[in-house]
Amino acid sequence: METRNVAVCDRFGNRLKTYPITLEKRANGPGNDEFAVAALEWAKRDKLVPAVELDHLTVKVPAVLKLWR
């Protein structure tokens, strides 16, 4: 499983809420778009904004950092 903290933002880029999204790990790994869709689904379930504003939400998915030792 891979977990990322995905920020859901309003149309102006202000962070409204950060969701810890966990997706199943695969050979290619889950893509940023999969994390974004999952975070937007949670925002819709939580009624983070009125329904008319859902189309204006954006997400910020952090890059995966690989640390080498």
mmCIF file of the N, C-alpha and C atoms, coordinates in Angstrom:
data_MODEL
# 
_entry.id   MODEL 
# 
loop_
_atom_site.group_PDB 
_atom_site.id 
_atom_site.type_symbol 
_atom_site.label_atom_id 
_atom_site.label_alt_id 
_atom_site.label_comp_id 
_atom_site.label_asym_id 
_atom_site.label_entity_id 
_atom_site.label_seq_id 
_atom_site.pdbx_PDB_ins_code 
_atom_site.Cartn_x 
_atom_site.Cartn_y 
_atom_site.Cartn_z 
_atom_site.occupancy 
_atom_site.B_iso_or_equiv 
_atom_site.pdbx_formal_charge 
_atom_site.auth_seq_id 
_atom_site.auth_comp_id 
_atom_site.auth_asym_id 
_atom_site.auth_atom_id 
_atom_site.pdbx_PDB_model_num 
ATOM 1   N N  . MET A 1 1  ? 0.841   -1.173 0.000   1.00 0.00 ? 1  MET A N  1 
ATOM 2   C CA . MET A 1 1  ? 0.000   0.000  0.000   1.00 0.00 ? 1  MET A CA 1 
ATOM 3   C C  . MET A 1 1  ? 0.890   1.241  0.000   1.00 0.00 ? 1  MET A C  1 
ATOM 4   N N  . GLU A 1 2  ? 0.446   2.238  -0.708  1.00 0.00 ? 2  GLU A N  1 
ATOM 5   C CA . GLU A 1 2  ? 1.183   3.502  -0.762  1.00 0.00 ? 2  GLU A CA 1 
ATOM 6   C C  . GLU A 1 2  ? 0.267   4.613  -0.274  1.00 0.00 ? 2  GLU A C  1 
ATOM 7   N N  . THR A 1 3  ? 0.770   5.435  0.626   1.00 0.00 ? 3  THR A N  1 
ATOM 8   C CA . THR A 1 3  ? -0.020  6.519  1.194   1.00 0.00 ? 3  THR A CA 1 
ATOM 9   C C  . THR A 1 3  ? 0.632   7.859  0.891   1.00 0.00 ? 3  THR A C  1 
ATOM 10  N N  . ARG A 1 4  ? -0.202  8.810  0.499   1.00 0.00 ? 4  ARG A N  1 
ATOM 11  C CA . ARG A 1 4  ? 0.263   10.188 0.297   1.00 0.00 ? 4  ARG A CA 1 
ATOM 12  C C  . ARG A 1 4  ? -0.755  11.133 0.909   1.00 0.00 ? 4  ARG A C  1 
ATOM 13  N N  . ASN A 1 5  ? -0.281  12.231 1.428   1.00 0.00 ? 5  ASN A N  1 
ATOM 14  C CA . ASN A 1 5  ? -1.158  13.273 1.951   1.00 0.00 ? 5  ASN A CA 1 
ATOM 15  C C  . ASN A 1 5  ? -1.470  14.226 0.808   1.00 0.00 ? 5  ASN A C  1 
ATOM 16  N N  . VAL A 1 6  ? -2.728  14.198 0.359   1.00 0.00 ? 6  VAL A N  1 
ATOM 17  C CA . VAL A 1 6  ? -3.144  14.980 -0.802  1.00 0.00 ? 6  VAL A CA 1 
ATOM 18  C C  . VAL A 1 6  ? -3.960  16.179 -0.326  1.00 0.00 ? 6  VAL A C  1 
ATOM 19  N N  . ALA A 1 7  ? -3.535  17.366 -0.723  1.00 0.00 ? 7  ALA A N  1 
ATOM 20  C CA . ALA A 1 7  ? -4.219  18.596 -0.331  1.00 0.00 ? 7  ALA A CA 1 
ATOM 21  C C  . ALA A 1 7  ? -5.298  18.931 -1.349  1.00 0.00 ? 7  ALA A C  1 
ATOM 22  N N  . VAL A 1 8  ? -6.501  19.215 -0.857  1.00 0.00 ? 8  VAL A N  1 
ATOM 23  C CA . VAL A 1 8  ? -7.601  19.680 -1.699  1.00 0.00 ? 8  VAL A CA 1 
ATOM 24  C C  . VAL A 1 8  ? -7.681  21.188 -1.508  1.00 0.00 ? 8  VAL A C  1 
ATOM 25  N N  . CYS A 1 9  ? -7.687  21.910 -2.640  1.00 0.00 ? 9  CYS A N  1 
ATOM 26  C CA . CYS A 1 9  ? -7.631  23.371 -2.600  1.00 0.00 ? 9  CYS A CA 1 
ATOM 27  C C  . CYS A 1 9  ? -8.823  23.985 -3.323  1.00 0.00 ? 9  CYS A C  1 
ATOM 28  N N  . ASP A 1 10 ? -9.140  25.220 -2.955  1.00 0.00 ? 10 ASP A N  1 
ATOM 29  C CA . ASP A 1 10 ? -10.217 25.934 -3.646  1.00 0.00 ? 10 ASP A CA 1 
ATOM 30  C C  . ASP A 1 10 ? -9.688  26.514 -4.954  1.00 0.00 ? 10 ASP A C  1 
ATOM 31  N N  . ARG A 1 11 ? -10.533 27.238 -5.646  1.00 0.00 ? 11 ARG A N  1 
ATOM 32  C CA . ARG A 1 11 ? -10.161 27.767 -6.966  1.00 0.00 ? 11 ARG A CA 1 
ATOM 33  C C  . ARG A 1 11 ? -9.002  28.762 -6.909  1.00 0.00 ? 11 ARG A C  1 
ATOM 34  N N  . PHE A 1 12 ? -8.723  29.296 -5.720  1.00 0.00 ? 12 PHE A N  1 
ATOM 35  C CA . PHE A 1 12 ? -7.638  30.264 -5.567  1.00 0.00 ? 12 PHE A CA 1 
ATOM 36  C C  . PHE A 1 12 ? -6.340  29.623 -5.087  1.00 0.00 ? 12 PHE A C  1 
ATOM 37  N N  . GLY A 1 13 ? -6.370  28.303 -4.869  1.00 0.00 ? 13 GLY A N  1 
ATOM 38  C CA . GLY A 1 13 ? -5.180  27.600 -4.416  1.00 0.00 ? 13 GLY A CA 1 
ATOM 39  C C  . GLY A 1 13 ? -5.027  27.519 -2.908  1.00 0.00 ? 13 GLY A C  1 
ATOM 40  N N  . ASN A 1 14 ? -6.029  27.972 -2.172  1.00 0.00 ? 14 ASN A N  1 
ATOM 41  C CA . ASN A 1 14 ? -5.990  27.889 -0.710  1.00 0.00 ? 14 ASN A CA 1 
ATOM 42  C C  . ASN A 1 14 ? -6.339  26.476 -0.269  1.00 0.00 ? 14 ASN A C  1 
ATOM 43  N N  . ARG A 1 15 ? -5.494  25.904 0.573   1.00 0.00 ? 15 ARG A N  1 
ATOM 44  C CA . ARG A 1 15 ? -5.728  24.543 1.040   1.00 0.00 ? 15 ARG A CA 1 
ATOM 45  C C  . ARG A 1 15 ? -6.935  24.507 1.953   1.00 0.00 ? 15 ARG A C  1 
ATOM 46  N N  . LEU A 1 16 ? -7.872  23.611 1.627   1.00 0.00 ? 16 LEU A N  1 
ATOM 47  C CA . LEU A 1 16 ? -9.067  23.444 2.442   1.00 0.00 ? 16 LEU A CA 1 
ATOM 48  C C  . LEU A 1 16 ? -8.905  22.291 3.423   1.00 0.00 ? 16 LEU A C  1 
ATOM 49  N N  . LYS A 1 17 ? -8.342  21.199 2.943   1.00 0.00 ? 17 LYS A N  1 
ATOM 50  C CA . LYS A 1 17 ? -8.158  20.018 3.788   1.00 0.00 ? 17 LYS A CA 1 
ATOM 51  C C  . LYS A 1 17 ? -7.136  19.099 3.136   1.00 0.00 ? 17 LYS A C  1 
ATOM 52  N N  . THR A 1 18 ? -6.415  18.359 3.971   1.00 0.00 ? 18 THR A N  1 
ATOM 53  C CA . THR A 1 18 ? -5.462  17.369 3.475   1.00 0.00 ? 18 THR A CA 1 
ATOM 54  C C  . THR A 1 18 ? -5.968  15.984 3.861   1.00 0.00 ? 18 THR A C  1 
ATOM 55  N N  . TYR A 1 19 ? -6.041  15.115 2.871   1.00 0.00 ? 19 TYR A N  1 
ATOM 56  C CA . TYR A 1 19 ? -6.511  13.753 3.097   1.00 0.00 ? 19 TYR A CA 1 
ATOM 57  C C  . TYR A 1 19 ? -5.348  12.777 2.963   1.00 0.00 ? 19 TYR A C  1 
ATOM 58  N N  . PRO A 1 20 ? -5.202  11.845 3.905   1.00 0.00 ? 20 PRO A N  1 
ATOM 59  C CA . PRO A 1 20 ? -4.218  10.772 3.722   1.00 0.00 ? 20 PRO A CA 1 
ATOM 60  C C  . PRO A 1 20 ? -4.863  9.703  2.834   1.00 0.00 ? 20 PRO A C  1 
ATOM 61  N N  . ILE A 1 21 ? -4.387  9.575  1.630   1.00 0.00 ? 21 ILE A N  1 
ATOM 62  C CA . ILE A 1 21 ? -4.957  8.642  0.654   1.00 0.00 ? 21 ILE A CA 1 
ATOM 63  C C  . ILE A 1 21 ? -4.038  7.430  0.533   1.00 0.00 ? 21 ILE A C  1 
ATOM 64  N N  . THR A 1 22 ? -4.613  6.249  0.701   1.00 0.00 ? 22 THR A N  1 
ATOM 65  C CA . THR A 1 22 ? -3.861  5.004  0.594   1.00 0.00 ? 22 THR A CA 1 
ATOM 66  C C  . THR A 1 22 ? -4.397  4.206  -0.583  1.00 0.00 ? 22 THR A C  1 
ATOM 67  N N  . LEU A 1 23 ? -3.510  3.842  -1.498  1.00 0.00 ? 23 LEU A N  1 
ATOM 68  C CA . LEU A 1 23 ? -3.877  3.039  -2.655  1.00 0.00 ? 23 LEU A CA 1 
ATOM 69  C C  . LEU A 1 23 ? -2.977  1.813  -2.726  1.00 0.00 ? 23 LEU A C  1 
ATOM 70  N N  . GLU A 1 24 ? -3.486  0.803  -3.391  1.00 0.00 ? 24 GLU A N  1 
ATOM 71  C CA . GLU A 1 24 ? -2.729  -0.437 -3.532  1.00 0.00 ? 24 GLU A CA 1 
ATOM 72  C C  . GLU A 1 24 ? -1.491  -0.205 -4.392  1.00 0.00 ? 24 GLU A C  1 
ATOM 73  N N  . LYS A 1 25 ? -0.372  -0.729 -3.940  1.00 0.00 ? 25 LYS A N  1 
ATOM 74  C CA . LYS A 1 25 ? 0.888   -0.575 -4.660  1.00 0.00 ? 25 LYS A CA 1 
ATOM 75  C C  . LYS A 1 25 ? 0.932   -1.592 -5.797  1.00 0.00 ? 25 LYS A C  1 
ATOM 76  N N  . ARG A 1 26 ? 1.359   -1.141 -6.974  1.00 0.00 ? 26 ARG A N  1 
ATOM 77  C CA . ARG A 1 26 ? 1.480   -2.013 -8.150  1.00 0.00 ? 26 ARG A CA 1 
ATOM 78  C C  . ARG A 1 26 ? 2.886   -1.849 -8.724  1.00 0.00 ? 26 ARG A C  1 
ATOM 79  N N  . ALA A 1 27 ? 3.155   -2.611 -9.751  1.00 0.00 ? 27 ALA A N  1 
ATOM 80  C CA . ALA A 1 27 ? 4.478   -2.544 -10.384 1.00 0.00 ? 27 ALA A CA 1 
ATOM 81  C C  . ALA A 1 27 ? 4.773   -1.120 -10.861 1.00 0.00 ? 27 ALA A C  1 
ATOM 82  N N  . ASN A 1 28 ? 3.805   -0.488 -11.511 1.00 0.00 ? 28 ASN A N  1 
ATOM 83  C CA . ASN A 1 28 ? 3.998   0.887  -11.986 1.00 0.00 ? 28 ASN A CA 1 
ATOM 84  C C  . ASN A 1 28 ? 3.739   1.892  -10.878 1.00 0.00 ? 28 ASN A C  1 
ATOM 85  N N  . GLY A 1 29 ? 3.122   1.427  -9.812  1.00 0.00 ? 29 GLY A N  1 
ATOM 86  C CA . GLY A 1 29 ? 2.753   2.328  -8.717  1.00 0.00 ? 29 GLY A CA 1 
ATOM 87  C C  . GLY A 1 29 ? 1.517   3.116  -9.091  1.00 0.00 ? 29 GLY A C  1 
ATOM 88  N N  . PRO A 1 30 ? 0.699   3.495  -8.123  1.00 0.00 ? 30 PRO A N  1 
ATOM 89  C CA . PRO A 1 30 ? -0.459  4.326  -8.452  1.00 0.00 ? 30 PRO A CA 1 
ATOM 90  C C  . PRO A 1 30 ? 0.002   5.703  -8.919  1.00 0.00 ? 30 PRO A C  1 
ATOM 91  N N  . GLY A 1 31 ? -0.667  6.230  -9.924  1.00 0.00 ? 31 GLY A N  1 
ATOM 92  C CA . GLY A 1 31 ? -0.294  7.530  -10.466 1.00 0.00 ? 31 GLY A CA 1 
ATOM 93  C C  . GLY A 1 31 ? -0.885  8.671  -9.668  1.00 0.00 ? 31 GLY A C  1 
ATOM 94  N N  . ASN A 1 32 ? -0.341  9.862  -9.895  1.00 0.00 ? 32 ASN A N  1 
ATOM 95  C CA . ASN A 1 32 ? -0.836  11.055 -9.204  1.00 0.00 ? 32 ASN A CA 1 
ATOM 96  C C  . ASN A 1 32 ? -2.316  11.279 -9.465  1.00 0.00 ? 32 ASN A C  1 
ATOM 97  N N  . ASP A 1 33 ? -2.762  10.956 -10.691 1.00 0.00 ? 33 ASP A N  1 
ATOM 98  C CA . ASP A 1 33 ? -4.168  11.163 -11.016 1.00 0.00 ? 33 ASP A CA 1 
ATOM 99  C C  . ASP A 1 33 ? -5.082  10.280 -10.172 1.00 0.00 ? 33 ASP A C  1 
ATOM 100 N N  . GLU A 1 34 ? -4.638  9.082  -9.830  1.00 0.00 ? 34 GLU A N  1 
ATOM 101 C CA . GLU A 1 34 ? -5.439  8.193  -8.982  1.00 0.00 ? 34 GLU A CA 1 
ATOM 102 C C  . GLU A 1 34 ? -5.561  8.763  -7.565  1.00 0.00 ? 34 GLU A C  1 
ATOM 103 N N  . PHE A 1 35 ? -4.480  9.330  -7.053  1.00 0.00 ? 35 PHE A N  1 
ATOM 104 C CA . PHE A 1 35 ? -4.524  9.966  -5.737  1.00 0.00 ? 35 PHE A CA 1 
ATOM 105 C C  . PHE A 1 35 ? -5.439  11.196 -5.780  1.00 0.00 ? 35 PHE A C  1 
ATOM 106 N N  . ALA A 1 36 ? -5.372  11.948 -6.863  1.00 0.00 ? 36 ALA A N  1 
ATOM 107 C CA . ALA A 1 36 ? -6.196  13.147 -7.002  1.00 0.00 ? 36 ALA A CA 1 
ATOM 108 C C  . ALA A 1 36 ? -7.679  12.793 -7.037  1.00 0.00 ? 36 ALA A C  1 
ATOM 109 N N  . VAL A 1 37 ? -8.037  11.779 -7.808  1.00 0.00 ? 37 VAL A N  1 
ATOM 110 C CA . VAL A 1 37 ? -9.438  11.365 -7.905  1.00 0.00 ? 37 VAL A CA 1 
ATOM 111 C C  . VAL A 1 37 ? -9.951  10.906 -6.546  1.00 0.00 ? 37 VAL A C  1 
ATOM 112 N N  . ALA A 1 38 ? -9.146  10.130 -5.836  1.00 0.00 ? 38 ALA A N  1 
ATOM 113 C CA . ALA A 1 38 ? -9.560  9.637  -4.514  1.00 0.00 ? 38 ALA A CA 1 
ATOM 114 C C  . ALA A 1 38 ? -9.775  10.802 -3.537  1.00 0.00 ? 38 ALA A C  1 
ATOM 115 N N  . ALA A 1 39 ? -8.896  11.786 -3.560  1.00 0.00 ? 39 ALA A N  1 
ATOM 116 C CA . ALA A 1 39 ? -9.034  12.937 -2.658  1.00 0.00 ? 39 ALA A CA 1 
ATOM 117 C C  . ALA A 1 39 ? -10.284 13.745 -2.996  1.00 0.00 ? 39 ALA A C  1 
ATOM 118 N N  . LEU A 1 40 ? -10.569 13.909 -4.277  1.00 0.00 ? 40 LEU A N  1 
ATOM 119 C CA . LEU A 1 40 ? -11.771 14.650 -4.666  1.00 0.00 ? 40 LEU A CA 1 
ATOM 120 C C  . LEU A 1 40 ? -13.034 13.893 -4.282  1.00 0.00 ? 40 LEU A C  1 
ATOM 121 N N  . GLU A 1 41 ? -12.989 12.571 -4.343  1.00 0.00 ? 41 GLU A N  1 
ATOM 122 C CA . GLU A 1 41 ? -14.137 11.770 -3.905  1.00 0.00 ? 41 GLU A CA 1 
ATOM 123 C C  . GLU A 1 41 ? -14.384 11.968 -2.410  1.00 0.00 ? 41 GLU A C  1 
ATOM 124 N N  . TRP A 1 42 ? -13.308 12.003 -1.625  1.00 0.00 ? 42 TRP A N  1 
ATOM 125 C CA . TRP A 1 42 ? -13.463 12.236 -0.186  1.00 0.00 ? 42 TRP A CA 1 
ATOM 126 C C  . TRP A 1 42 ? -14.006 13.631 0.087   1.00 0.00 ? 42 TRP A C  1 
ATOM 127 N N  . ALA A 1 43 ? -13.544 14.612 -0.669  1.00 0.00 ? 43 ALA A N  1 
ATOM 128 C CA . ALA A 1 43 ? -14.034 15.976 -0.490  1.00 0.00 ? 43 ALA A CA 1 
ATOM 129 C C  . ALA A 1 43 ? -15.534 16.048 -0.786  1.00 0.00 ? 43 ALA A C  1 
ATOM 130 N N  . LYS A 1 44 ? -15.966 15.307 -1.803  1.00 0.00 ? 44 LYS A N  1 
ATOM 131 C CA . LYS A 1 44 ? -17.388 15.271 -2.138  1.00 0.00 ? 44 LYS A CA 1 
ATOM 132 C C  . LYS A 1 44 ? -18.190 14.599 -1.030  1.00 0.00 ? 44 LYS A C  1 
ATOM 133 N N  . ARG A 1 45 ? -17.689 13.465 -0.517  1.00 0.00 ? 45 ARG A N  1 
ATOM 134 C CA . ARG A 1 45 ? -18.369 12.750 0.577   1.00 0.00 ? 45 ARG A CA 1 
ATOM 135 C C  . ARG A 1 45 ? -18.465 13.599 1.839   1.00 0.00 ? 45 ARG A C  1 
ATOM 136 N N  . ASP A 1 46 ? -17.395 14.338 2.124   1.00 0.00 ? 46 ASP A N  1 
ATOM 137 C CA . ASP A 1 46 ? -17.355 15.177 3.326   1.00 0.00 ? 46 ASP A CA 1 
ATOM 138 C C  . ASP A 1 46 ? -18.132 16.483 3.164   1.00 0.00 ? 46 ASP A C  1 
ATOM 139 N N  . LYS A 1 47 ? -18.605 16.738 1.939   1.00 0.00 ? 47 LYS A N  1 
ATOM 140 C CA . LYS A 1 47 ? -19.300 18.003 1.627   1.00 0.00 ? 47 LYS A CA 1 
ATOM 141 C C  . LYS A 1 47 ? -18.427 19.184 2.033   1.00 0.00 ? 47 LYS A C  1 
ATOM 142 N N  . LEU A 1 48 ? -17.172 19.109 1.577   1.00 0.00 ? 48 LEU A N  1 
ATOM 143 C CA . LEU A 1 48 ? -16.175 20.131 1.896   1.00 0.00 ? 48 LEU A CA 1 
ATOM 144 C C  . LEU A 1 48 ? -16.602 21.515 1.390   1.00 0.00 ? 48 LEU A C  1 
ATOM 145 N N  . VAL A 1 49 ? -17.238 21.526 0.225   1.00 0.00 ? 49 VAL A N  1 
ATOM 146 C CA . VAL A 1 49 ? -17.773 22.764 -0.362  1.00 0.00 ? 49 VAL A CA 1 
ATOM 147 C C  . VAL A 1 49 ? -19.164 22.456 -0.902  1.00 0.00 ? 49 VAL A C  1 
ATOM 148 N N  . PRO A 1 50 ? -19.970 23.470 -1.194  1.00 0.00 ? 50 PRO A N  1 
ATOM 149 C CA . PRO A 1 50 ? -21.272 23.221 -1.820  1.00 0.00 ? 50 PRO A CA 1 
ATOM 150 C C  . PRO A 1 50 ? -21.099 22.498 -3.168  1.00 0.00 ? 50 PRO A C  1 
ATOM 151 N N  . ALA A 1 51 ? -22.097 21.746 -3.561  1.00 0.00 ? 51 ALA A N  1 
ATOM 152 C CA . ALA A 1 51 ? -22.014 20.931 -4.777  1.00 0.00 ? 51 ALA A CA 1 
ATOM 153 C C  . ALA A 1 51 ? -21.647 21.746 -6.017  1.00 0.00 ? 51 ALA A C  1 
ATOM 154 N N  . VAL A 1 52 ? -22.103 22.983 -6.096  1.00 0.00 ? 52 VAL A N  1 
ATOM 155 C CA . VAL A 1 52 ? -21.801 23.804 -7.277  1.00 0.00 ? 52 VAL A CA 1 
ATOM 156 C C  . VAL A 1 52 ? -20.327 24.183 -7.352  1.00 0.00 ? 52 VAL A C  1 
ATOM 157 N N  . GLU A 1 53 ? -19.605 24.088 -6.248  1.00 0.00 ? 53 GLU A N  1 
ATOM 158 C CA . GLU A 1 53 ? -18.179 24.449 -6.211  1.00 0.00 ? 53 GLU A CA 1 
ATOM 159 C C  . GLU A 1 53 ? -17.254 23.262 -6.459  1.00 0.00 ? 53 GLU A C  1 
ATOM 160 N N  . LEU A 1 54 ? -17.780 22.038 -6.506  1.00 0.00 ? 54 LEU A N  1 
ATOM 161 C CA . LEU A 1 54 ? -16.928 20.850 -6.645  1.00 0.00 ? 54 LEU A CA 1 
ATOM 162 C C  . LEU A 1 54 ? -16.060 20.888 -7.898  1.00 0.00 ? 54 LEU A C  1 
ATOM 163 N N  . ASP A 1 55 ? -16.593 21.426 -8.995  1.00 0.00 ? 55 ASP A N  1 
ATOM 164 C CA . ASP A 1 55 ? -15.828 21.481 -10.243 1.00 0.00 ? 55 ASP A CA 1 
ATOM 165 C C  . ASP A 1 55 ? -14.640 22.424 -10.172 1.00 0.00 ? 55 ASP A C  1 
ATOM 166 N N  . HIS A 1 56 ? -14.622 23.293 -9.176  1.00 0.00 ? 56 HIS A N  1 
ATOM 167 C CA . HIS A 1 56 ? -13.546 24.284 -9.067  1.00 0.00 ? 56 HIS A CA 1 
ATOM 168 C C  . HIS A 1 56 ? -12.432 23.856 -8.110  1.00 0.00 ? 56 HIS A C  1 
ATOM 169 N N  . LEU A 1 57 ? -12.584 22.706 -7.483  1.00 0.00 ? 57 LEU A N  1 
ATOM 170 C CA . LEU A 1 57 ? -11.546 22.226 -6.562  1.00 0.00 ? 57 LEU A CA 1 
ATOM 171 C C  . LEU A 1 57 ? -10.333 21.744 -7.342  1.00 0.00 ? 57 LEU A C  1 
ATOM 172 N N  . THR A 1 58 ? -9.168  21.933 -6.751  1.00 0.00 ? 58 THR A N  1 
ATOM 173 C CA . THR A 1 58 ? -7.922  21.408 -7.311  1.00 0.00 ? 58 THR A CA 1 
ATOM 174 C C  . THR A 1 58 ? -7.227  20.590 -6.236  1.00 0.00 ? 58 THR A C  1 
ATOM 175 N N  . VAL A 1 59 ? -6.250  19.815 -6.642  1.00 0.00 ? 59 VAL A N  1 
ATOM 176 C CA . VAL A 1 59 ? -5.510  19.002 -5.676  1.00 0.00 ? 59 VAL A CA 1 
ATOM 177 C C  . VAL A 1 59 ? -4.020  19.206 -5.872  1.00 0.00 ? 59 VAL A C  1 
ATOM 178 N N  . LYS A 1 60 ? -3.298  18.995 -4.782  1.00 0.00 ? 60 LYS A N  1 
ATOM 179 C CA . LYS A 1 60 ? -1.833  19.034 -4.819  1.00 0.00 ? 60 LYS A CA 1 
ATOM 180 C C  . LYS A 1 60 ? -1.348  17.693 -4.288  1.00 0.00 ? 60 LYS A C  1 
ATOM 181 N N  . VAL A 1 61 ? -0.769  16.910 -5.189  1.00 0.00 ? 61 VAL A N  1 
ATOM 182 C CA . VAL A 1 61 ? -0.251  15.597 -4.824  1.00 0.00 ? 61 VAL A CA 1 
ATOM 183 C C  . VAL A 1 61 ? 1.267   15.720 -4.699  1.00 0.00 ? 61 VAL A C  1 
ATOM 184 N N  . PRO A 1 62 ? 1.812   15.407 -3.528  1.00 0.00 ? 62 PRO A N  1 
ATOM 185 C CA . PRO A 1 62 ? 3.255   15.528 -3.367  1.00 0.00 ? 62 PRO A CA 1 
ATOM 186 C C  . PRO A 1 62 ? 4.004   14.489 -4.191  1.00 0.00 ? 62 PRO A C  1 
ATOM 187 N N  . ALA A 1 63 ? 5.177   14.844 -4.617  1.00 0.00 ? 63 ALA A N  1 
ATOM 188 C CA . ALA A 1 63 ? 6.016   13.911 -5.360  1.00 0.00 ? 63 ALA A CA 1 
ATOM 189 C C  . ALA A 1 63 ? 6.552   12.852 -4.416  1.00 0.00 ? 63 ALA A C  1 
ATOM 190 N N  . VAL A 1 64 ? 6.786   11.680 -4.966  1.00 0.00 ? 64 VAL A N  1 
ATOM 191 C CA . VAL A 1 64 ? 7.373   10.613 -4.168  1.00 0.00 ? 64 VAL A CA 1 
ATOM 192 C C  . VAL A 1 64 ? 8.880   10.817 -4.156  1.00 0.00 ? 64 VAL A C  1 
ATOM 193 N N  . LEU A 1 65 ? 9.436   10.879 -2.979  1.00 0.00 ? 65 LEU A N  1 
ATOM 194 C CA . LEU A 1 65 ? 10.878  11.058 -2.839  1.00 0.00 ? 65 LEU A CA 1 
ATOM 195 C C  . LEU A 1 65 ? 11.537  9.720  -2.526  1.00 0.00 ? 65 LEU A C  1 
ATOM 196 N N  . LYS A 1 66 ? 12.571  9.422  -3.260  1.00 0.00 ? 66 LYS A N  1 
ATOM 197 C CA . LYS A 1 66 ? 13.338  8.215  -2.976  1.00 0.00 ? 66 LYS A CA 1 
ATOM 198 C C  . LYS A 1 66 ? 14.641  8.624  -2.324  1.00 0.00 ? 66 LYS A C  1 
ATOM 199 N N  . LEU A 1 67 ? 14.867  8.114  -1.152  1.00 0.00 ? 67 LEU A N  1 
ATOM 200 C CA . LEU A 1 67 ? 16.082  8.426  -0.428  1.00 0.00 ? 67 LEU A CA 1 
ATOM 201 C C  . LEU A 1 67 ? 17.084  7.301  -0.631  1.00 0.00 ? 67 LEU A C  1 
ATOM 202 N N  . TRP A 1 68 ? 18.251  7.651  -1.061  1.00 0.00 ? 68 TRP A N  1 
ATOM 203 C CA . TRP A 1 68 ? 19.297  6.656  -1.306  1.00 0.00 ? 68 TRP A CA 1 
ATOM 204 C C  . TRP A 1 68 ? 20.296  6.695  -0.167  1.00 0.00 ? 68 TRP A C  1 
ATOM 205 N N  . ARG A 1 69 ? 20.715  5.555  0.231   1.00 0.00 ? 69 ARG A N  1 
ATOM 206 C CA . ARG A 1 69 ? 21.714  5.460  1.280   1.00 0.00 ? 69 ARG A CA 1 
ATOM 207 C C  . ARG A 1 69 ? 22.930  4.774  0.775   1.00 0.00 ? 69 ARG A C  1 
# 
